[in-house]
Amino acid sequence: MSERDQPPDPSEDAFLREKPPSAEPIPPWMFAIFAALLFAATVYFFSYSAGFRADVFDASKAAWDGAGATAGVAEDSHDPLALGRRLFSQNCALCHQPNGQGIPGQFPPLAGSEWVAAEGWRGDNHLVRIVLHGAQGPMTVRDHQYNSTMAPWGEVFTDAQIAAILTYVRSQWGNHALPISTDFVAKIRAESQSQSEPWTQHQLQALGREMELPPETLLKVRAGDLPSSPPTPLPNSKTN
Ligand code: HEC
């Protein structure tokens, strides 16, 4: 008797009727993977949701609450650099970039800028005025011409906040200029109350240079920063 002639196996027939292929149960290994993924997602979710606080996710809320006071300012107000870093990244980095390099042809760099360092005819007073009242028209930064407008920040920030931002900017990306104090910003603000338009480079140059601290201070700070002796070469390093 050949295989063909055999009657169909009744047990197999019953199995196929009961369980068509489309209704296969989820294999245990797949179930295990999904369970693990769900567990990991839940852990991640609860670790990083920060209680759904609005200011954690909404950068604009964290930046400024509309009254010149800054949300979360209490945490970093004791450290001007930390405050400056936060206010810079929330308000200035969009144009001047987080690395201070700006965008060629559009936004001038703050890294290596003679305005930031208050070099040549430019003084601390010019830098503070630019932030208080904004800038417009042709402006030279690092041998490049810009001709655009920066809005004023004087109504947005307190004197202490502007001092912190500028102190931060002056200490970053290779910049090594002295800090700007809250008192100096307050003094310049009082002196420039009548300024209702953003400054032009021409107007600023006509003002003359004013430095918050005498230049000898800079020499002292720089000398204090330097290591007392040049680093000793390693014994096996080649000198020529
Ligand atoms: C919307 C873009 C924008 C934002 C935001 C912005 N700036 Fe500017 N900034 C400019 C432009 C454009 C100029 C050049 C203006 C001109 O051409 O007259 C400029 C010029 C400057 C200058 C003088 C030139 C230089 O590069 O050194 C300084 C200093 C400066 N900005 C600091 C700041 C600080 C500090 C903040 C944050 C509080 C800030 N800017 C936010 C666009 C911006």
py3Dmol code that shows the C-alpha trace and the ligand (Angstrom):
import py3Dmol

protein = """\
ATOM      1  CA  MET A   1       0.000   0.000   0.000  1.00  0.00           C
ATOM      2  CA  SER A   2       1.567   3.354  -1.073  1.00  0.00           C
ATOM      3  CA  GLU A   3       1.601   6.537   1.062  1.00  0.00           C
ATOM      4  CA  ARG A   4      -0.913   8.217  -1.230  1.00  0.00           C
ATOM      5  CA  ASP A   5      -3.586   5.713  -0.515  1.00  0.00           C
ATOM      6  CA  GLN A   6      -3.486   6.267   3.199  1.00  0.00           C
ATOM      7  CA  PRO A   7      -6.488   8.107   4.658  1.00  0.00           C
ATOM      8  CA  PRO A   8      -5.707  11.538   6.059  1.00  0.00           C
ATOM      9  CA  ASP A   9      -4.625  11.563   9.693  1.00  0.00           C
ATOM     10  CA  PRO A  10      -7.759  12.527  11.561  1.00  0.00           C
ATOM     11  CA  SER A  11      -5.848  14.141  14.433  1.00  0.00           C
ATOM     12  CA  GLU A  12      -3.965  16.519  12.105  1.00  0.00           C
ATOM     13  CA  ASP A  13      -7.191  17.462  10.400  1.00  0.00           C
ATOM     14  CA  ALA A  14      -8.749  18.426  13.722  1.00  0.00           C
ATOM     15  CA  PHE A  15      -5.747  20.526  14.668  1.00  0.00           C
ATOM     16  CA  LEU A  16      -5.899  22.569  11.468  1.00  0.00           C
ATOM     17  CA  ARG A  17      -9.602  23.227  11.891  1.00  0.00           C
ATOM     18  CA  GLU A  18      -9.228  24.477  15.424  1.00  0.00           C
ATOM     19  CA  LYS A  19      -6.166  26.650  14.936  1.00  0.00           C
ATOM     20  CA  PRO A  20      -5.888  28.368  11.586  1.00  0.00           C
ATOM     21  CA  PRO A  21      -2.320  29.735  11.017  1.00  0.00           C
ATOM     22  CA  SER A  22      -3.404  33.365  11.504  1.00  0.00           C
ATOM     23  CA  ALA A  23      -4.354  32.795  15.127  1.00  0.00           C
ATOM     24  CA  GLU A  24      -0.982  31.638  16.411  1.00  0.00           C
ATOM     25  CA  PRO A  25      -0.306  32.736  19.977  1.00  0.00           C
ATOM     26  CA  ILE A  26       2.464  35.285  20.660  1.00  0.00           C
ATOM     27  CA  PRO A  27       5.649  33.296  21.064  1.00  0.00           C
ATOM     28  CA  PRO A  28       7.018  33.562  24.605  1.00  0.00           C
ATOM     29  CA  TRP A  29      10.318  35.084  23.447  1.00  0.00           C
ATOM     30  CA  MET A  30       8.500  37.966  21.725  1.00  0.00           C
ATOM     31  CA  PHE A  31       6.362  38.510  24.779  1.00  0.00           C
ATOM     32  CA  ALA A  32       9.519  38.690  26.883  1.00  0.00           C
ATOM     33  CA  ILE A  33      11.094  41.293  24.578  1.00  0.00           C
ATOM     34  CA  PHE A  34       8.027  43.521  24.652  1.00  0.00           C
ATOM     35  CA  ALA A  35       7.787  43.248  28.406  1.00  0.00           C
ATOM     36  CA  ALA A  36      11.454  44.252  28.750  1.00  0.00           C
ATOM     37  CA  LEU A  37      11.019  47.222  26.385  1.00  0.00           C
ATOM     38  CA  LEU A  38       7.943  48.425  28.223  1.00  0.00           C
ATOM     39  CA  PHE A  39       9.776  48.158  31.526  1.00  0.00           C
ATOM     40  CA  ALA A  40      12.790  50.105  30.192  1.00  0.00           C
ATOM     41  CA  ALA A  41      10.545  52.795  28.724  1.00  0.00           C
ATOM     42  CA  THR A  42       8.712  53.199  32.031  1.00  0.00           C
ATOM     43  CA  VAL A  43      11.950  53.519  33.966  1.00  0.00           C
ATOM     44  CA  TYR A  44      13.251  56.106  31.460  1.00  0.00           C
ATOM     45  CA  PHE A  45       9.989  58.018  31.551  1.00  0.00           C
ATOM     46  CA  PHE A  46       9.909  58.336  35.319  1.00  0.00           C
ATOM     47  CA  SER A  47      13.599  59.179  35.569  1.00  0.00           C
ATOM     48  CA  TYR A  48      13.541  62.001  33.019  1.00  0.00           C
ATOM     49  CA  SER A  49      10.062  63.529  33.142  1.00  0.00           C
ATOM     50  CA  ALA A  50      11.114  65.862  35.997  1.00  0.00           C
ATOM     51  CA  GLY A  51       7.555  65.883  37.274  1.00  0.00           C
ATOM     52  CA  PHE A  52       6.437  67.591  34.019  1.00  0.00           C
ATOM     53  CA  ARG A  53       7.571  70.985  35.271  1.00  0.00           C
ATOM     54  CA  ALA A  54       6.903  73.537  32.538  1.00  0.00           C
ATOM     55  CA  ASP A  55      10.209  75.322  32.943  1.00  0.00           C
ATOM     56  CA  VAL A  56      12.187  72.136  32.352  1.00  0.00           C
ATOM     57  CA  PHE A  57      10.855  71.810  28.834  1.00  0.00           C
ATOM     58  CA  ASP A  58       9.960  75.345  27.821  1.00  0.00           C
ATOM     59  CA  ALA A  59      13.231  77.228  27.337  1.00  0.00           C
ATOM     60  CA  SER A  60      11.444  80.551  26.844  1.00  0.00           C
ATOM     61  CA  LYS A  61       9.783  80.250  30.259  1.00  0.00           C
ATOM     62  CA  ALA A  62      13.069  79.409  31.898  1.00  0.00           C
ATOM     63  CA  ALA A  63      14.769  82.351  30.182  1.00  0.00           C
ATOM     64  CA  TRP A  64      12.665  85.183  31.426  1.00  0.00           C
ATOM     65  CA  ASP A  65       9.494  85.474  33.428  1.00  0.00           C
ATOM     66  CA  GLY A  66       8.590  88.903  32.057  1.00  0.00           C
ATOM     67  CA  ALA A  67       9.564  91.001  35.065  1.00  0.00           C
ATOM     68  CA  GLY A  68      13.308  90.968  34.567  1.00  0.00           C
ATOM     69  CA  ALA A  69      13.631  88.236  37.168  1.00  0.00           C
ATOM     70  CA  THR A  70      14.765  84.878  35.970  1.00  0.00           C
ATOM     71  CA  ALA A  71      13.242  81.563  36.912  1.00  0.00           C
ATOM     72  CA  GLY A  72      15.736  79.465  38.788  1.00  0.00           C
ATOM     73  CA  VAL A  73      18.025  82.447  39.280  1.00  0.00           C
ATOM     74  CA  ALA A  74      18.375  81.662  42.963  1.00  0.00           C
ATOM     75  CA  GLU A  75      20.377  78.517  42.198  1.00  0.00           C
ATOM     76  CA  ASP A  76      23.126  80.241  40.258  1.00  0.00           C
ATOM     77  CA  SER A  77      22.986  83.885  41.412  1.00  0.00           C
ATOM     78  CA  HIS A  78      25.914  83.247  43.750  1.00  0.00           C
ATOM     79  CA  ASP A  79      28.036  82.284  40.735  1.00  0.00           C
ATOM     80  CA  PRO A  80      28.089  84.953  37.983  1.00  0.00           C
ATOM     81  CA  LEU A  81      29.733  82.583  35.528  1.00  0.00           C
ATOM     82  CA  ALA A  82      27.013  79.946  35.926  1.00  0.00           C
ATOM     83  CA  LEU A  83      24.320  82.605  35.661  1.00  0.00           C
ATOM     84  CA  GLY A  84      26.062  84.162  32.650  1.00  0.00           C
ATOM     85  CA  ARG A  85      26.422  80.811  30.927  1.00  0.00           C
ATOM     86  CA  ARG A  86      22.735  80.043  31.337  1.00  0.00           C
ATOM     87  CA  LEU A  87      21.502  83.475  30.236  1.00  0.00           C
ATOM     88  CA  PHE A  88      23.907  83.471  27.297  1.00  0.00           C
ATOM     89  CA  SER A  89      22.803  80.080  26.023  1.00  0.00           C
ATOM     90  CA  GLN A  90      19.134  80.998  26.432  1.00  0.00           C
ATOM     91  CA  ASN A  91      19.299  84.470  24.872  1.00  0.00           C
ATOM     92  CA  CYS A  92      22.429  85.133  22.831  1.00  0.00           C
ATOM     93  CA  ALA A  93      23.616  81.768  21.513  1.00  0.00           C
ATOM     94  CA  LEU A  94      20.862  81.623  18.909  1.00  0.00           C
ATOM     95  CA  CYS A  95      22.684  84.294  16.878  1.00  0.00           C
ATOM     96  CA  HIS A  96      26.214  84.405  18.265  1.00  0.00           C
ATOM     97  CA  GLN A  97      26.285  80.580  18.540  1.00  0.00           C
ATOM     98  CA  PRO A  98      27.100  78.476  21.606  1.00  0.00           C
ATOM     99  CA  ASN A  99      30.797  78.572  20.658  1.00  0.00           C
ATOM    100  CA  GLY A 100      30.734  82.372  20.261  1.00  0.00           C
ATOM    101  CA  GLN A 101      31.763  82.166  16.595  1.00  0.00           C
ATOM    102  CA  GLY A 102      28.625  83.804  15.185  1.00  0.00           C
ATOM    103  CA  ILE A 103      27.515  83.083  11.624  1.00  0.00           C
ATOM    104  CA  PRO A 104      29.667  84.549   8.831  1.00  0.00           C
ATOM    105  CA  GLY A 105      27.983  87.474   7.111  1.00  0.00           C
ATOM    106  CA  GLN A 106      25.018  87.477   9.519  1.00  0.00           C
ATOM    107  CA  PHE A 107      25.942  87.466  13.190  1.00  0.00           C
ATOM    108  CA  PRO A 108      29.357  88.687  14.346  1.00  0.00           C
ATOM    109  CA  PRO A 109      31.539  86.491  16.572  1.00  0.00           C
ATOM    110  CA  LEU A 110      32.009  87.228  20.272  1.00  0.00           C
ATOM    111  CA  ALA A 111      35.065  84.974  20.389  1.00  0.00           C
ATOM    112  CA  GLY A 112      38.114  87.117  19.654  1.00  0.00           C
ATOM    113  CA  SER A 113      35.937  90.214  19.157  1.00  0.00           C
ATOM    114  CA  GLU A 114      37.649  93.561  19.824  1.00  0.00           C
ATOM    115  CA  TRP A 115      34.308  94.808  21.204  1.00  0.00           C
ATOM    116  CA  VAL A 116      34.211  92.070  23.802  1.00  0.00           C
ATOM    117  CA  ALA A 117      37.873  92.518  24.720  1.00  0.00           C
ATOM    118  CA  ALA A 118      37.538  96.340  24.608  1.00  0.00           C
ATOM    119  CA  GLU A 119      40.637  96.704  22.430  1.00  0.00           C
ATOM    120  CA  GLY A 120      41.966  99.692  20.509  1.00  0.00           C
ATOM    121  CA  TRP A 121      39.526 102.607  20.740  1.00  0.00           C
ATOM    122  CA  ARG A 122      36.796 100.304  22.070  1.00  0.00           C
ATOM    123  CA  GLY A 123      36.154 100.368  25.808  1.00  0.00           C
ATOM    124  CA  ASP A 124      34.102  98.553  28.427  1.00  0.00           C
ATOM    125  CA  ASN A 125      31.562 101.361  28.115  1.00  0.00           C
ATOM    126  CA  HIS A 126      30.935 100.517  24.432  1.00  0.00           C
ATOM    127  CA  LEU A 127      30.404  96.851  25.140  1.00  0.00           C
ATOM    128  CA  VAL A 128      27.875  97.541  27.909  1.00  0.00           C
ATOM    129  CA  ARG A 129      26.054 100.106  25.769  1.00  0.00           C
ATOM    130  CA  ILE A 130      25.690  97.617  22.898  1.00  0.00           C
ATOM    131  CA  VAL A 131      24.009  95.112  25.195  1.00  0.00           C
ATOM    132  CA  LEU A 132      21.822  97.752  26.915  1.00  0.00           C
ATOM    133  CA  HIS A 133      20.554  99.473  23.770  1.00  0.00           C
ATOM    134  CA  GLY A 134      21.420  97.182  20.837  1.00  0.00           C
ATOM    135  CA  ALA A 135      23.460  97.935  17.732  1.00  0.00           C
ATOM    136  CA  GLN A 136      22.644  98.800  14.132  1.00  0.00           C
ATOM    137  CA  GLY A 137      24.308  99.704  10.857  1.00  0.00           C
ATOM    138  CA  PRO A 138      27.828  98.962   9.631  1.00  0.00           C
ATOM    139  CA  MET A 139      30.037  97.441  12.284  1.00  0.00           C
ATOM    140  CA  THR A 140      33.507  95.916  12.037  1.00  0.00           C
ATOM    141  CA  VAL A 141      34.308  92.775  14.004  1.00  0.00           C
ATOM    142  CA  ARG A 142      37.550  90.879  13.484  1.00  0.00           C
ATOM    143  CA  ASP A 143      38.183  92.580  10.128  1.00  0.00           C
ATOM    144  CA  HIS A 144      34.736  91.735   8.808  1.00  0.00           C
ATOM    145  CA  GLN A 145      31.912  94.159   8.119  1.00  0.00           C
ATOM    146  CA  TYR A 146      28.429  93.459   9.436  1.00  0.00           C
ATOM    147  CA  ASN A 147      25.437  95.600   8.652  1.00  0.00           C
ATOM    148  CA  SER A 148      22.485  94.404  10.600  1.00  0.00           C
ATOM    149  CA  THR A 149      20.600  95.138  13.822  1.00  0.00           C
ATOM    150  CA  MET A 150      20.732  93.719  17.318  1.00  0.00           C
ATOM    151  CA  ALA A 151      17.751  94.478  19.556  1.00  0.00           C
ATOM    152  CA  PRO A 152      18.341  96.093  22.982  1.00  0.00           C
ATOM    153  CA  TRP A 153      18.562  93.946  26.115  1.00  0.00           C
ATOM    154  CA  GLY A 154      18.399  96.712  28.725  1.00  0.00           C
ATOM    155  CA  GLU A 155      14.712  96.145  29.483  1.00  0.00           C
ATOM    156  CA  VAL A 156      15.115  92.380  29.530  1.00  0.00           C
ATOM    157  CA  PHE A 157      17.932  92.028  32.030  1.00  0.00           C
ATOM    158  CA  THR A 158      18.923  93.588  35.329  1.00  0.00           C
ATOM    159  CA  ASP A 159      22.360  95.154  35.752  1.00  0.00           C
ATOM    160  CA  ALA A 160      23.540  92.037  37.579  1.00  0.00           C
ATOM    161  CA  GLN A 161      22.369  89.782  34.757  1.00  0.00           C
ATOM    162  CA  ILE A 162      24.100  91.870  32.075  1.00  0.00           C
ATOM    163  CA  ALA A 163      27.274  91.902  34.177  1.00  0.00           C
ATOM    164  CA  ALA A 164      27.077  88.097  34.485  1.00  0.00           C
ATOM    165  CA  ILE A 165      26.525  87.570  30.740  1.00  0.00           C
ATOM    166  CA  LEU A 166      29.431  89.836  29.793  1.00  0.00           C
ATOM    167  CA  THR A 167      31.710  88.344  32.432  1.00  0.00           C
ATOM    168  CA  TYR A 168      30.910  84.909  31.016  1.00  0.00           C
ATOM    169  CA  VAL A 169      31.430  86.008  27.391  1.00  0.00           C
ATOM    170  CA  ARG A 170      34.769  87.597  28.331  1.00  0.00           C
ATOM    171  CA  SER A 171      36.037  84.355  29.859  1.00  0.00           C
ATOM    172  CA  GLN A 172      35.074  81.937  27.083  1.00  0.00           C
ATOM    173  CA  TRP A 173      36.363  80.707  23.722  1.00  0.00           C
ATOM    174  CA  GLY A 174      39.848  82.112  24.184  1.00  0.00           C
ATOM    175  CA  ASN A 175      38.630  85.504  25.460  1.00  0.00           C
ATOM    176  CA  HIS A 176      40.608  86.767  28.473  1.00  0.00           C
ATOM    177  CA  ALA A 177      39.149  90.090  29.531  1.00  0.00           C
ATOM    178  CA  LEU A 178      38.379  91.294  33.031  1.00  0.00           C
ATOM    179  CA  PRO A 179      34.918  90.790  34.532  1.00  0.00           C
ATOM    180  CA  ILE A 180      32.264  93.501  34.237  1.00  0.00           C
ATOM    181  CA  SER A 181      30.641  94.412  37.542  1.00  0.00           C
ATOM    182  CA  THR A 182      27.004  95.153  38.313  1.00  0.00           C
ATOM    183  CA  ASP A 183      27.996  98.653  39.472  1.00  0.00           C
ATOM    184  CA  PHE A 184      29.637  99.421  36.143  1.00  0.00           C
ATOM    185  CA  VAL A 185      26.537  98.339  34.190  1.00  0.00           C
ATOM    186  CA  ALA A 186      24.389 100.477  36.529  1.00  0.00           C
ATOM    187  CA  LYS A 187      26.663 103.481  35.943  1.00  0.00           C
ATOM    188  CA  ILE A 188      26.560 103.110  32.137  1.00  0.00           C
ATOM    189  CA  ARG A 189      22.802 102.585  32.239  1.00  0.00           C
ATOM    190  CA  ALA A 190      22.376 105.835  34.173  1.00  0.00           C
ATOM    191  CA  GLU A 191      24.695 107.706  31.789  1.00  0.00           C
ATOM    192  CA  SER A 192      22.921 106.466  28.654  1.00  0.00           C
ATOM    193  CA  GLN A 193      19.294 106.814  29.743  1.00  0.00           C
ATOM    194  CA  SER A 194      18.457 109.138  26.848  1.00  0.00           C
ATOM    195  CA  GLN A 195      19.531 106.564  24.222  1.00  0.00           C
ATOM    196  CA  SER A 196      16.344 105.361  22.518  1.00  0.00           C
ATOM    197  CA  GLU A 197      17.838 103.779  19.377  1.00  0.00           C
ATOM    198  CA  PRO A 198      20.382 100.998  18.925  1.00  0.00           C
ATOM    199  CA  TRP A 199      23.921 102.370  18.696  1.00  0.00           C
ATOM    200  CA  THR A 200      25.875 102.748  15.483  1.00  0.00           C
ATOM    201  CA  GLN A 201      29.606 102.129  15.494  1.00  0.00           C
ATOM    202  CA  HIS A 202      30.042 105.778  14.518  1.00  0.00           C
ATOM    203  CA  GLN A 203      28.161 107.048  17.604  1.00  0.00           C
ATOM    204  CA  LEU A 204      30.030 104.709  19.907  1.00  0.00           C
ATOM    205  CA  GLN A 205      33.425 105.749  18.576  1.00  0.00           C
ATOM    206  CA  ALA A 206      32.529 109.397  19.213  1.00  0.00           C
ATOM    207  CA  LEU A 207      31.918 108.588  22.891  1.00  0.00           C
ATOM    208  CA  GLY A 208      35.493 107.845  23.813  1.00  0.00           C
ATOM    209  CA  ARG A 209      36.925 104.911  25.654  1.00  0.00           C
ATOM    210  CA  GLU A 210      36.182 104.127  29.280  1.00  0.00           C
ATOM    211  CA  MET A 211      37.500 101.108  31.143  1.00  0.00           C
ATOM    212  CA  GLU A 212      36.007  99.808  34.373  1.00  0.00           C
ATOM    213  CA  LEU A 213      39.383  98.820  35.811  1.00  0.00           C
ATOM    214  CA  PRO A 214      42.799 100.351  35.113  1.00  0.00           C
ATOM    215  CA  PRO A 215      44.940  98.370  32.632  1.00  0.00           C
ATOM    216  CA  GLU A 216      47.495  97.454  35.350  1.00  0.00           C
ATOM    217  CA  THR A 217      44.819  95.210  36.844  1.00  0.00           C
ATOM    218  CA  LEU A 218      44.785  93.176  33.664  1.00  0.00           C
ATOM    219  CA  LEU A 219      48.535  92.664  33.817  1.00  0.00           C
ATOM    220  CA  LYS A 220      48.266  91.497  37.415  1.00  0.00           C
ATOM    221  CA  VAL A 221      45.434  89.094  36.658  1.00  0.00           C
ATOM    222  CA  ARG A 222      47.287  87.674  33.674  1.00  0.00           C
ATOM    223  CA  ALA A 223      50.485  87.249  35.649  1.00  0.00           C
ATOM    224  CA  GLY A 224      48.530  85.517  38.406  1.00  0.00           C
ATOM    225  CA  ASP A 225      47.010  83.145  35.867  1.00  0.00           C
ATOM    226  CA  LEU A 226      50.351  82.068  34.447  1.00  0.00           C
ATOM    227  CA  PRO A 227      52.166  79.062  35.854  1.00  0.00           C
ATOM    228  CA  SER A 228      55.276  80.187  37.792  1.00  0.00           C
ATOM    229  CA  SER A 229      57.636  78.240  35.516  1.00  0.00           C
ATOM    230  CA  PRO A 230      57.239  76.804  32.018  1.00  0.00           C
ATOM    231  CA  PRO A 231      56.222  73.130  31.996  1.00  0.00           C
ATOM    232  CA  THR A 232      59.264  70.853  32.248  1.00  0.00           C
ATOM    233  CA  PRO A 233      59.665  68.605  29.201  1.00  0.00           C
ATOM    234  CA  LEU A 234      59.436  64.877  29.846  1.00  0.00           C
ATOM    235  CA  PRO A 235      62.881  63.222  30.105  1.00  0.00           C
ATOM    236  CA  ASN A 236      62.452  61.283  26.878  1.00  0.00           C
ATOM    237  CA  SER A 237      60.891  64.086  24.835  1.00  0.00           C
ATOM    238  CA  LYS A 238      62.915  65.468  21.951  1.00  0.00           C
ATOM    239  CA  THR A 239      63.850  69.129  22.147  1.00  0.00           C
ATOM    240  CA  ASN A 240      64.608  69.639  18.442  1.00  0.00           C
TER     241      ASN A 240
END
"""
ligand_1 = """\
43
HEC
C 18.768 88.006 16.909
C 20.195 87.829 16.829
C 21.041 88.314 18.013
C 20.906 87.991 19.354
C 19.857 87.075 19.975
C 21.980 88.654 20.035
N 22.743 89.361 19.144
Fe 24.420 90.443 19.575
N 24.514 91.056 17.627
C 23.671 90.655 16.618
C 24.003 91.396 15.409
C 23.312 91.236 14.049
C 25.070 92.249 15.725
C 25.745 93.281 14.781
C 24.882 94.526 14.676
C 25.290 95.435 13.523
O 25.594 94.927 12.440
O 25.282 96.671 13.723
C 25.397 91.982 17.127
C 26.445 92.587 17.817
C 26.833 92.243 19.105
C 28.043 92.711 19.749
C 29.135 93.601 19.145
C 29.877 92.888 18.023
C 30.646 91.657 18.450
O 30.459 90.611 17.782
O 31.403 91.670 19.427
C 28.042 92.187 21.010
C 29.100 92.369 22.071
C 26.826 91.405 21.149
N 26.136 91.451 19.965
C 26.460 90.727 22.311
C 25.261 90.027 22.459
C 24.805 89.489 23.722
C 25.570 89.520 25.026
C 23.591 88.888 23.466
C 22.665 88.213 24.458
C 22.224 89.017 25.580
C 23.311 89.075 22.050
N 24.327 89.773 21.483
C 22.186 88.576 21.403
C 22.660 89.727 16.726
C 22.191 89.178 17.901
"""
view = py3Dmol.view(width=600, height=400)
view.addModel(protein, "pdb")
view.setStyle({"model": 0}, {"cartoon": {"style": "trace"}})
view.addModel(ligand_1, "xyz")
view.setStyle({"model": 1}, {"stick": {}})
view.zoomTo()
view.show()
